[in-house]
């Protein structure tokens, strides 16, 4: 889901997509994890977060990949200022996915 949403002066959320899906007992797909693409200053990062971590409000089990220059700063930013936004955007993606992809 393309967003290109400016979160704050230095952070842009480009898109969210399902990273991993499985099927429930009714053979309906469900999202197990998400990938979010961010711009942070002049760096690009991919954050992978599981649905379980979102439900359990666990921001410390995410997987982050991207530019090494501001890596630690962006990781901390995700765990602090962005965590609530990440959870909200993933829940919005679930609604979009269920409406458009199933």
Phi, psi and omega in degrees: 000113178288133181236310186045051184258124178282115182279315175205189185304328187245003187229130176234133172263111184280311180199165173232140174215161176286133179267322182213134177233158174221185182237140178277186183297336179267013181062029177263130180294144175223147182276130176260328178208161185236153168242129177244135180254123183237148164253133180225112192054238180254024181247158179239136182225149174242122179250127175249130182222140180273155177298323179300316179296324177294313180297325181268002180056046182251098183274358186263000180253011180288161177245129183238137179223140177157197184304134182284341187299315181241024187305306182297321179296317181290322177301315178296320178300319179294321183284337182254272188294328186267348189303314180296322178294317178301313179299314180298314182294324177293321177294322175295322178296319177304313180298315179298314181300312181296329180279320189255339188249344183259000000 
